[in-house]
Amino acid sequence: MGILLVVVAALAVFAIAAVVIGREARRLAAVPVERTFNFDDAVAWVCDHVSDDVAAVLSPDDVRQIIDWHLEYFRLKGVAGNGSGPHLDGPVVVTGAESASFVMKRSADAGTGYTAAQVNAVLEAQMGYLTDIGAVGPLTDPGPEP
């Protein structure tokens, strides 16, 4: 009789656990994945994804500085801040040429001597990182004008 009671109790605990875990799994499946930019991960990812000739010249600290300036540009344009920034009425367009020019100006002001090819390689790899983590994606059709 005691063994039967232990078996019934174990089955009851298992059934309750299965229901709770199943409910939580369904709830979490409905929640969108939050994309988080990790600065150190971005630097490491970019260092691993630039060409060998750029990697041979730029140190991780150089890559960190270029990414920092690029993020500064994003903040100035209003496209960074994880939803805490100003609410904009329309889409914000950020072009590669404009952001590269901003970074090159900051580089010149700091006297770092980064070349356009180096900056472009880092920015291209950084955009690859942002795409890889799901922070940016293809353009969406906004639909017809109101």
GIZISUL-V734621 format. One record per pair of residues at least 12 apart in sequence whose ideal C-beta (glycine too) atoms are under 8 Angstrom apart, sorted by the first residue. I is the first residue (numbers start at 0). J is the second residue. Records with the same first field share a line. If there is no record, write none. Layout:
I=J  J
This chain:
32=133
34=132  133  134
35=81  132
36=81  129  132  134
38=63  66
40=128
41=66  125  128
42=59  62  63  66
43=59
44=124  127  128  131
45=62  66  121  124  125  128
46=59  62
48=124  127  128
49=62  120  121  124
50=120
53=116  117  120  121
56=117
57=113  117  121
61=111  113  117
62=121
64=109  111
65=102  106  113  117  118  121  122
66=121  125
68=101  102  105  106
69=98  101  102  121  122  125
71=101  105
72=93  98  101  102
73=93  98
75=101
76=91  93
77=91
78=91  93
90=141
95=119  122  123  126
98=122
99=115  118  119  122
102=118  122
103=115  118
106=118
